[in-house]
Amino acid sequence: MHVQQPASKTGNPIDPWFTPWRFALLLALLILATFPQVLLGLETFVIRDYGFFAYPLAHFQQECFRHGELPLWDPYNNCGVPFLAQWNTMPLYPPSLIYLLLPLPWSLGFFCLLHLWFAGFGMFFLARRWTGNSFAAAFAGVAFAFNGLTLNLLMWPSHIATLSWIPWVVLAVELAWREGGQKIILAAFIGALQMLAGGPEIIFLTWILLLALWVQQFIAGGGDASSPAFSATGASQPRIAMLRRFPLVVALVISLAAVQLLPFLDLAAHSQRSAGYADTRWSMPGWGWANFLVPMAFGRTWTEGVFFQYEQSWTSSYYLGIGALWLALLAVWTVRERRVRLLSAAALVALIFAFGGNTFIYPALRKIIPQLSFVTYPIKYVTLAAFLAPLLAAFAIARQQNLSNGQKTDFKKRLVLVGAILLALIAGILFWAWQFPFPTDDVHATLLNGLSRAAFLILTGALLFVLTRENAPGLRRIAPLILIFGAWLDVFTHEPAQNPTVPPSVYELNLARARLAMQPQPALGESRAMVTPTAAMDFIRFALSDPKNNFLAKRLGYCGNCNLLDGVPKVDGFFSLMPRESDGLISLLYGATNANFPKLNDFLGVSQITAPDEFFHWQPRRTFLPLVTAGQKPIFLDNANTLRALGQNSFDGSKIVFLPPEAKLFVTATNPTTARVLNSKFETRSVDAEVEAAGPSLVVVAQTYYHNWRVYVDDQPTHLLRANYAFQAFQVPAGRHHVRLAYEDLAFQFGAAVSICMAVNCFICLHLLRKRQFRPQP
């Protein structure tokens, strides 16, 4: 594959100005101009998952870090849930130290914006290597950092972190299979860092793209003859090298990230997503292509001030910028390179898949390739298009910069034709939105939005024409900067703010605890709060115009994981993966808005429940049981009958316990026994209790059953049973005993050993390779 000459040898006088450090400063200034209040600590992000998922989890991790613990288990949500194994919680991602060491909430916002900068910086290097043009690379870097989808991902720290690594991974892995040596080790560490960042779908799309690039270059025989991977023996040598290098990089990445991957795969195998799980909601609507041109067409602005399409709510925008889109389409038409053809095909496939069930293609392919269901919402495939469009735009700019005088006329004609088509499409979309609006459309806002995009389109065209002129050196020097600034301004103004900010005081610790003054107060190991099914639905429907008040109202109702900010245990929670039985129990509790299981709530230790008037009001319950009880009569039932029995008013968790039939092998108690729990103490990863029993007795713990828990009676291991469908039980002999439950994640321990050993080996190999590289030659 042809690699163009360095940027300084092109005809553009501004091109040498775009050095890496100048671009880094330019990108940082644009981010500062976009989010000054966040970088200065005056305000913080809050919208959607950032406030209800990401920030509480960051606080929980920080608390564990300060106590010298790894956050393997979260005892505050879902009656206990695996934490580190979730992957998107990022407990093992090294840059997470930013918000673990520095004060929240400023540090988490800085973490997200730092990765936004890192994404653009990485795209600069990748585009510069592929096009040989620094100006084109600078435009691609800004277009990748500033598009609707990338800005939307700021609400998920794990997603923006994973996205930021895509250009670095692609660049490093390609260098590894072409050049080998130290590049293989470097690529392995970079790939492992993306793995640890915790965005599974983005990681999946990254490596699928790399596989396609590798196959293309393998077929081409290793690429350009000037490449270091190409030898005088011909094309067979680079093919042989590539055949072993790429799989080696993949194996090294998996080994280095085993400390995170093995616990995740273990949880996934025991979770609600283990058997044929697929969530095809939130596909791009059939008319969703219009939002690439008029981002505010066919949608509405929520009361919190964020615009969303109809029919999908995963991303508030996937607008690429009118200039980036124009140049990307121009590259597809004018640049005749294998790499460009592959990127174009990949972008097209990603867009088709993003339509999900709105076309026949994706459902049919999902039946043939079930692994496609790994991407939960089809709209997520647009992430790949958001990555590829800036690269294609860079190819178009580099092509324009390297044209001879005779080629410029044809290029201008194609430029005008593509621009005219886009302008006509904008006009058609506006006419469509004006004549056939949806009932809740804001037609006036849509018209203004479309006209402003048309203005940016015309400005982009004028600047591109200036860049093709030879007799205006002054304009040609400043036009690239104006084009880049215009691309940023286009995206900055394309919608209302995608990431509203609020004062940091909304995250004040124990704020809800102080205002609610619950009596009795739920506390770890003592009792729990429970959001009713009706309140859970109210959280979805409720929205205030002020993001601050909207968050505070829901925080008082412990929406999502906000209970972590107050250290209040809760029956439900907000996580991607849960143990299968735990998810089944939550489905029972929240299967209908009128569901009510008072006896089951007693067993769960619910001391506070949402009041019937408002979701941020609470009422006490006095009949709740301790979280550790003893002496129950065992009743052996299968899962279906157990769930049915738990919903009956005859269930009394203090007198009976339901066990699966296979537990008979480990239980000798057959009737209620005289036993009592003298005291109990819950920690993040352990439970200690003193139990006194007149005979062999069952001890029941109202904590989620998961196979990584171990139980010790007087320091001797015994069998942990799954009780009451999703909880824990074990048998103790007669007498007084100290019992201890400990969370011991063997997958994590084995993965940590593999990752540490591989990291040590990689550093040794890197040292030996560097030593051989600098060895004097005879």
FIVEX-817100 format. One line per field, with one value per residue (C-alpha): chain; x, y, z. Coordinates in steps of 0.25 Angstrom, whole numbers, plus 5000, padded with zeros to 4 digits. Example, Ala and Ser with C-alpha at 12.3 -4.5 7.8 and 13.67 -1.06 7.14 Angstrom:
<recs>
kette = A_A
xx = 5049_5055
yy = 4982_4996
zz = 5031_5029
</recs>
This chain:
<recs>
kette = A_A_A_A_A_A_A_A_A_A_A_A_A_A_A_A_A_A_A_A_A_A_A_A_A_A_A_A_A_A_A_A_A_A_A_A_A_A_A_A_A_A_A_A_A_A_A_A_A_A_A_A_A_A_A_A_A_A_A_A_A_A_A_A_A_A_A_A_A_A_A_A_A_A_A_A_A_A_A_A_A_A_A_A_A_A_A_A_A_A_A_A_A_A_A_A_A_A_A_A_A_A_A_A_A_A_A_A_A_A_A_A_A_A_A_A_A_A_A_A_A_A_A_A_A_A_A_A_A_A_A_A_A_A_A_A_A_A_A_A_A_A_A_A_A_A_A_A_A_A_A_A_A_A_A_A_A_A_A_A_A_A_A_A_A_A_A_A_A_A_A_A_A_A_A_A_A_A_A_A_A_A_A_A_A_A_A_A_A_A_A_A_A_A_A_A_A_A_A_A_A_A_A_A_A_A_A_A_A_A_A_A_A_A_A_A_A_A_A_A_A_A_A_A_A_A_A_A_A_A_A_A_A_A_A_A_A_A_A_A_A_A_A_A_A_A_A_A_A_A_A_A_A_A_A_A_A_A_A_A_A_A_A_A_A_A_A_A_A_A_A_A_A_A_A_A_A_A_A_A_A_A_A_A_A_A_A_A_A_A_A_A_A_A_A_A_A_A_A_A_A_A_A_A_A_A_A_A_A_A_A_A_A_A_A_A_A_A_A_A_A_A_A_A_A_A_A_A_A_A_A_A_A_A_A_A_A_A_A_A_A_A_A_A_A_A_A_A_A_A_A_A_A_A_A_A_A_A_A_A_A_A_A_A_A_A_A_A_A_A_A_A_A_A_A_A_A_A_A_A_A_A_A_A_A_A_A_A_A_A_A_A_A_A_A_A_A_A_A_A_A_A_A_A_A_A_A_A_A_A_A_A_A_A_A_A_A_A_A_A_A_A_A_A_A_A_A_A_A_A_A_A_A_A_A_A_A_A_A_A_A_A_A_A_A_A_A_A_A_A_A_A_A_A_A_A_A_A_A_A_A_A_A_A_A_A_A_A_A_A_A_A_A_A_A_A_A_A_A_A_A_A_A_A_A_A_A_A_A_A_A_A_A_A_A_A_A_A_A_A_A_A_A_A_A_A_A_A_A_A_A_A_A_A_A_A_A_A_A_A_A_A_A_A_A_A_A_A_A_A_A_A_A_A_A_A_A_A_A_A_A_A_A_A_A_A_A_A_A_A_A_A_A_A_A_A_A_A_A_A_A_A_A_A_A_A_A_A_A_A_A_A_A_A_A_A_A_A_A_A_A_A_A_A_A_A_A_A_A_A_A_A_A_A_A_A_A_A_A_A_A_A_A_A_A_A_A_A_A_A_A_A_A_A_A_A_A_A_A_A_A_A_A_A_A_A_A_A_A_A_A_A_A_A_A_A_A_A_A_A_A_A_A_A_A_A_A_A_A_A_A_A_A_A_A_A_A_A_A_A_A_A_A_A_A_A_A_A_A_A_A_A_A_A_A_A_A_A_A_A_A_A_A_A_A_A_A_A_A_A_A_A_A_A_A_A_A_A_A_A_A_A_A_A_A_A_A_A_A_A_A_A_A_A_A_A_A_A_A_A_A_A_A_A_A_A_A_A_A_A_A_A_A_A_A_A_A_A_A_A_A_A_A_A_A_A_A_A_A_A_A_A_A_A_A_A_A_A_A_A_A_A_A_A_A_A_A_A_A_A_A_A_A_A_A_A_A_A
xx = 5000_5005_5009_5010_5022_5024_5015_5026_5028_5014_5010_5003_5010_5002_5005_5018_5011_5003_5014_5009_5011_5004_4992_4992_4991_4981_4972_4974_4969_4957_4953_4955_4946_4935_4936_4943_4934_4937_4952_4952_4944_4932_4922_4922_4915_4902_4893_4888_4897_4909_4901_4893_4904_4918_4920_4914_4923_4935_4932_4931_4944_4951_4946_4951_4964_4966_4964_4974_4964_4961_4946_4943_4929_4918_4910_4901_4893_4885_4886_4901_4907_4921_4928_4941_4936_4926_4938_4932_4934_4949_4955_4968_4970_4983_4978_4966_4977_4973_4960_4964_4975_4970_4957_4944_4936_4946_4955_4945_4941_4955_4957_4947_4952_4966_4962_4954_4967_4975_4965_4968_4983_4983_4975_4985_4996_4988_4983_4997_5004_4993_4992_5006_4999_4999_4988_4979_4983_4979_4966_4963_4967_4958_4947_4948_4949_4937_4925_4912_4915_4928_4922_4911_4921_4926_4914_4921_4935_4938_4933_4940_4953_4951_4948_4960_4969_4964_4974_4985_4982_4980_4993_5001_4996_4998_5013_5014_5010_5018_5031_5031_5041_5039_5026_5019_5022_5017_5004_5002_5002_4994_4983_4983_4980_4968_4964_4964_4956_4944_4935_4933_4925_4936_4947_4940_4938_4953_4958_4948_4954_4968_4965_4960_4972_4981_4974_4975_4990_4992_4986_4994_5006_5010_5008_5018_5031_5038_5033_5043_5035_5037_5050_5057_5051_5038_5024_5025_5034_5024_5012_5020_5023_5009_5004_5010_5011_4996_4992_5004_4999_4985_4990_4999_4987_4978_4989_4992_4977_4974_4973_4960_4956_4955_4946_4937_4936_4933_4922_4916_4915_4907_4899_4886_4893_4899_4888_4884_4883_4880_4875_4871_4865_4870_4873_4875_4861_4859_4860_4872_4881_4875_4882_4895_4891_4881_4884_4871_4861_4851_4853_4850_4858_4856_4852_4866_4870_4876_4872_4869_4864_4851_4852_4866_4871_4885_4892_4888_4895_4903_4905_4919_4920_4916_4930_4935_4924_4926_4941_4938_4929_4939_4950_4941_4939_4953_4963_4967_4975_4972_4972_4961_4952_4953_4950_4938_4933_4934_4927_4915_4914_4914_4903_4894_4896_4893_4879_4877_4863_4859_4866_4865_4880_4884_4873_4877_4892_4890_4883_4895_4905_4900_4912_4907_4897_4909_4906_4893_4887_4889_4891_4905_4910_4910_4922_4931_4926_4929_4943_4945_4939_4950_4960_4953_4953_4968_4970_4962_4969_4983_4978_4974_4988_4996_4988_4995_4989_4983_4976_4970_4959_4953_4955_4947_4936_4934_4935_4924_4915_4916_4914_4902_4896_4898_4891_4880_4878_4878_4867_4859_4860_4855_4843_4840_4841_4832_4821_4821_4825_4824_4814_4824_4834_4839_4838_4844_4856_4858_4858_4868_4877_4877_4879_4891_4897_4895_4903_4914_4914_4916_4927_4934_4933_4938_4950_4953_4953_4963_4972_4972_4977_4991_4990_4985_4997_4992_4978_4984_4992_4980_4969_4973_4972_4958_4954_4957_4951_4939_4938_4938_4928_4919_4918_4918_4905_4898_4889_4886_4897_4899_4905_4898_4907_4903_4909_4918_4910_4900_4909_4911_4913_4902_4893_4881_4883_4883_4871_4863_4866_4861_4857_4862_4874_4878_4892_4902_4899_4886_4875_4873_4864_4855_4850_4836_4833_4824_4835_4845_4835_4834_4849_4848_4836_4840_4849_4851_4856_4867_4877_4882_4868_4865_4877_4875_4860_4864_4876_4866_4859_4872_4871_4881_4893_4892_4891_4906_4908_4901_4906_4891_4889_4878_4870_4872_4883_4888_4898_4900_4902_4896_4897_4886_4877_4879_4873_4862_4858_4859_4850_4840_4840_4839_4831_4819_4817_4807_4816_4816_4823_4823_4828_4840_4843_4844_4854_4862_4863_4855_4854_4850_4841_4837_4824_4812_4811_4825_4838_4846_4838_4840_4833_4838_4836_4837_4835_4849_4858_4872_4881_4887_4877_4878_4869_4860_4854_4859_4849_4855_4848_4853_4855_4841_4834_4843_4840_4826_4826_4835_4823_4813_4809_4811_4826_4833_4848_4851_4844_4847_4857_4856_4868_4870_4868_4883_4886_4880_4894_4900_4888_4885_4875_4861_4853_4853_4864_4867_4878_4882_4891_4898_4905_4909_4918_4917_4929_4931_4936_4933_4923_4926_4916_4915_4904_4899_4891_4885_4887_4891_4885_4884_4889_4883_4889_4881_4892_4893_4898_4910_4920_4932_4927_4934_4929_4937_4932_4942_4952_4948_4942_4928_4918_4911_4897_4888_4876_4863_4866_4877_4883_4893_4892_4901_4900_4906_4908_4903_4910_4915_4923_4930_4926_4932_4928_4939_4939_4950_4950_4959_4957_4963_4974_4978_4976_4985_4996_4995_4996_5007_5016_5013_5016_5029_5032_5029_5038_5049_5047_5047_5060_5067_5061_5066_5080_5081_5077_5088_5099_5111_5112_5125
yy = 5000_5014_5023_5037_5046_5054_5066_5076_5072_5075_5088_5094_5105_5103_5088_5089_5097_5085_5079_5069_5078_5090_5081_5076_5090_5094_5082_5085_5099_5095_5085_5097_5106_5095_5091_5102_5101_5086_5087_5099_5091_5101_5090_5076_5066_5060_5055_5041_5030_5039_5043_5031_5020_5025_5036_5027_5015_5024_5028_5014_5010_5022_5018_5004_5009_5018_5006_4998_4988_4984_4986_4972_4972_4983_4980_4992_4989_4977_4971_4969_4968_4966_4979_4977_4966_4976_4981_4995_4999_5000_4996_4991_5002_5010_5024_5022_5026_5040_5040_5030_5040_5053_5060_5056_5061_5069_5058_5049_5060_5063_5048_5048_5061_5056_5044_5053_5060_5047_5042_5054_5053_5038_5041_5051_5041_5030_5040_5046_5032_5028_5041_5047_5060_5068_5077_5066_5059_5071_5072_5057_5059_5070_5063_5050_5058_5067_5059_5056_5042_5045_5056_5047_5037_5046_5042_5028_5029_5015_5017_5030_5023_5011_5020_5029_5016_5012_5020_5017_5002_5002_5010_5001_4987_4991_4995_4982_4973_4981_4983_4973_4974_4984_4989_4975_4978_4992_4988_4978_4988_4998_4987_4983_4997_4998_4985_4989_5002_4993_4997_4983_4987_4997_4987_4977_4987_4991_4977_4974_4986_4982_4967_4973_4982_4970_4961_4972_4975_4960_4957_4969_4963_4972_4985_4995_4990_5001_4996_4990_4977_4976_4968_4965_4951_4956_4956_4943_4948_4959_4949_4939_4950_4956_4942_4940_4954_4958_4946_4948_4962_4957_4946_4956_4966_4955_4950_4964_4967_4953_4959_4967_4957_4944_4950_4957_4944_4936_4946_4946_4931_4932_4944_4947_4949_4935_4928_4935_4949_4960_4974_4980_4992_5006_5003_5015_5019_5017_5032_5033_5036_5050_5053_5053_5065_5072_5067_5073_5066_5057_5057_5065_5073_5066_5075_5074_5081_5069_5066_5051_5044_5037_5022_5022_5028_5022_5034_5048_5050_5044_5056_5055_5070_5074_5077_5063_5056_5064_5061_5046_5044_5051_5042_5030_5035_5041_5033_5020_5013_4999_5005_5015_5005_4996_5008_5012_4998_4996_5010_5005_4992_4999_5008_4997_4989_5002_5001_4988_4982_4994_4986_4971_4970_4971_4961_4951_4952_4951_4937_4933_4939_4939_4947_4960_4960_4963_4978_4980_4992_4993_5008_5005_5001_5015_5017_5010_5020_5032_5027_5024_5037_5046_5037_5037_5052_5053_5044_5054_5066_5059_5056_5071_5075_5066_5069_5074_5086_5077_5068_5080_5083_5069_5069_5083_5077_5065_5074_5083_5071_5065_5078_5081_5067_5070_5084_5078_5067_5077_5085_5072_5068_5082_5081_5068_5072_5085_5077_5064_5067_5057_5062_5066_5072_5087_5090_5104_5099_5088_5099_5108_5095_5091_5105_5107_5093_5098_5111_5102_5094_5107_5112_5098_5099_5113_5109_5096_5104_5114_5102_5099_5113_5115_5130_5133_5129_5138_5132_5118_5120_5123_5115_5102_5108_5114_5100_5093_5104_5103_5088_5090_5101_5093_5082_5091_5098_5086_5083_5088_5084_5069_5069_5079_5083_5086_5090_5079_5081_5071_5060_5064_5051_5047_5058_5049_5043_5056_5061_5048_5045_5031_5024_5013_5016_5005_5002_4991_4978_4983_4986_4992_5002_4998_5006_5001_4996_5008_5018_5011_5014_5028_5030_5028_5037_5048_5059_5074_5085_5088_5076_5080_5079_5067_5059_5064_5059_5045_5044_5046_5034_5026_5025_5016_5015_5028_5020_5018_5033_5031_5017_5012_4997_4996_4984_4988_4995_4999_4989_4982_4968_4961_4947_4939_4936_4950_4956_4946_4951_4965_4962_4956_4968_4978_4970_4979_4993_4987_4976_4974_4964_4968_4954_4954_4969_4964_4954_4964_4973_4984_4995_5007_5006_5017_5024_5023_5038_5042_5034_5043_5040_5028_5021_5011_4996_4990_4975_4973_4962_4962_4959_4947_4937_4923_4910_4910_4897_4893_4891_4886_4892_4894_4908_4911_4906_4914_4927_4924_4921_4933_4942_4936_4942_4929_4930_4933_4935_4933_4919_4913_4913_4908_4900_4893_4878_4876_4882_4870_4864_4875_4877_4868_4877_4874_4882_4896_4896_4905_4914_4929_4939_4946_4956_4959_4969_4972_4977_4980_4966_4958_4955_4950_4945_4937_4926_4917_4905_4893_4884_4884_4896_4904_4919_4928_4940_4950_4953_4950_4936_4935_4924_4932_4933_4923_4920_4916_4910_4912_4914_4900_4901_4896_4896_4909_4906_4915_4918_4925_4924_4935_4936_4928_4917_4907_4897_4898_4887_4888_4898_4912_4915_4927_4927_4935_4937_4942_4947_4939_4941_4930_4935_4949_4942_4933_4945_4953_4943_4941_4956_4959_4948_4952_4967_4963_4954_4966_4975_4965_4963_4978_4980_4969_4974_4988_4982_4975_4987_4996_4985_4989_4982_4976
zz = 5000_4996_5008_5004_5007_5019_5021_5019_5005_5000_4994_5006_5013_5026_5026_5034_5044_5049_5058_5068_5080_5073_5070_5084_5089_5079_5083_5097_5095_5087_5099_5109_5100_5100_5115_5123_5135_5136_5135_5145_5155_5155_5150_5147_5138_5143_5131_5130_5133_5138_5150_5153_5149_5147_5158_5169_5165_5164_5178_5183_5176_5183_5197_5194_5189_5202_5211_5203_5196_5182_5179_5176_5181_5183_5196_5195_5182_5177_5191_5187_5173_5166_5164_5158_5148_5142_5133_5130_5145_5141_5154_5148_5137_5141_5137_5147_5158_5153_5160_5171_5176_5172_5178_5173_5166_5158_5155_5148_5139_5136_5133_5123_5116_5116_5108_5099_5096_5095_5085_5076_5078_5074_5062_5058_5058_5051_5040_5038_5036_5027_5018_5020_5022_5036_5032_5028_5041_5049_5043_5046_5060_5063_5055_5063_5077_5073_5067_5073_5077_5083_5092_5096_5101_5111_5120_5121_5126_5121_5107_5105_5110_5101_5089_5091_5090_5076_5067_5076_5076_5061_5059_5068_5064_5049_5052_5060_5048_5038_5046_5057_5069_5079_5072_5076_5091_5089_5082_5093_5104_5096_5093_5107_5112_5103_5108_5123_5119_5119_5107_5101_5088_5085_5087_5078_5067_5068_5066_5055_5048_5050_5046_5033_5031_5034_5024_5013_5015_5016_5002_4997_5001_5013_5006_5001_4996_5004_5017_5027_5027_5012_5008_4995_4996_4991_4996_5003_5014_5019_5018_5027_5037_5037_5039_5052_5057_5057_5065_5074_5078_5080_5090_5097_5099_5104_5114_5119_5121_5127_5141_5136_5125_5133_5144_5133_5125_5138_5142_5128_5128_5141_5138_5132_5118_5117_5109_5096_5101_5091_5092_5079_5084_5080_5065_5056_5051_5036_5034_5043_5032_5031_5045_5038_5031_5040_5054_5060_5050_5055_5070_5082_5093_5106_5118_5123_5110_5103_5089_5085_5072_5073_5074_5080_5093_5094_5087_5087_5074_5064_5055_5049_5045_5031_5026_5031_5024_5011_5011_5015_5003_4994_4998_4995_4981_4978_4986_4979_4990_4996_5010_5006_4999_5012_5021_5012_5012_5027_5029_5020_5027_5041_5036_5031_5044_5052_5045_5053_5050_5041_5030_5027_5026_5041_5046_5036_5039_5054_5051_5043_5053_5067_5072_5066_5078_5086_5082_5091_5083_5068_5068_5075_5061_5057_5066_5055_5045_5055_5055_5040_5035_5040_5034_5021_5021_5024_5011_5003_5009_5006_4992_4989_4995_4986_4972_4960_4953_4943_4953_4961_4951_4952_4967_4968_4959_4969_4981_4975_4971_4985_4992_4983_4986_5001_5000_4992_5003_5014_5006_5004_5019_5023_5014_5019_5033_5030_5022_5030_5044_5056_5066_5076_5066_5068_5053_5055_5062_5052_5041_5048_5050_5036_5030_5040_5035_5021_5024_5030_5017_5009_5018_5017_5002_5001_5009_5001_4988_4995_4998_4983_4978_4976_4975_4989_4998_5010_5009_5008_5021_5029_5022_5029_5043_5039_5033_5046_5055_5046_5048_5063_5063_5054_5064_5076_5071_5065_5076_5090_5100_5100_5114_5123_5135_5150_5163_5169_5182_5176_5179_5193_5202_5211_5205_5204_5217_5224_5217_5219_5233_5232_5245_5245_5236_5226_5228_5223_5230_5237_5227_5213_5206_5195_5183_5179_5165_5163_5168_5158_5147_5152_5151_5136_5134_5143_5137_5142_5133_5142_5142_5156_5162_5153_5159_5173_5173_5168_5177_5189_5183_5182_5167_5160_5169_5176_5189_5189_5191_5205_5208_5208_5204_5194_5188_5174_5166_5152_5146_5133_5138_5150_5155_5147_5160_5165_5152_5153_5167_5163_5151_5161_5170_5159_5149_5150_5156_5166_5171_5186_5194_5208_5214_5204_5207_5222_5218_5210_5222_5216_5227_5218_5205_5196_5200_5191_5189_5183_5180_5188_5201_5209_5220_5230_5231_5245_5242_5234_5238_5241_5229_5236_5242_5247_5250_5238_5233_5219_5208_5195_5183_5168_5163_5157_5170_5179_5172_5173_5187_5191_5186_5195_5208_5215_5213_5226_5224_5239_5240_5226_5215_5201_5196_5182_5182_5180_5193_5201_5200_5209_5219_5231_5238_5234_5244_5251_5261_5273_5268_5269_5263_5274_5265_5251_5244_5229_5221_5206_5204_5216_5227_5241_5251_5264_5264_5275_5272_5280_5268_5254_5248_5235_5235_5224_5219_5211_5202_5187_5184_5175_5174_5178_5192_5202_5216_5228_5241_5252_5241_5234_5220_5218_5206_5203_5198_5189_5198_5195_5180_5180_5194_5203_5214_5220_5232_5245_5256_5270_5279_5278_5265_5258_5244_5233_5218_5209_5195_5188_5172_5167_5153_5157_5164_5153_5143_5151_5152_5136_5134_5144_5138_5123_5127_5133_5121_5112_5119_5118_5103_5101_5109_5100_5087_5091_5095_5082_5074_5079_5079_5071_5058_5053
</recs>
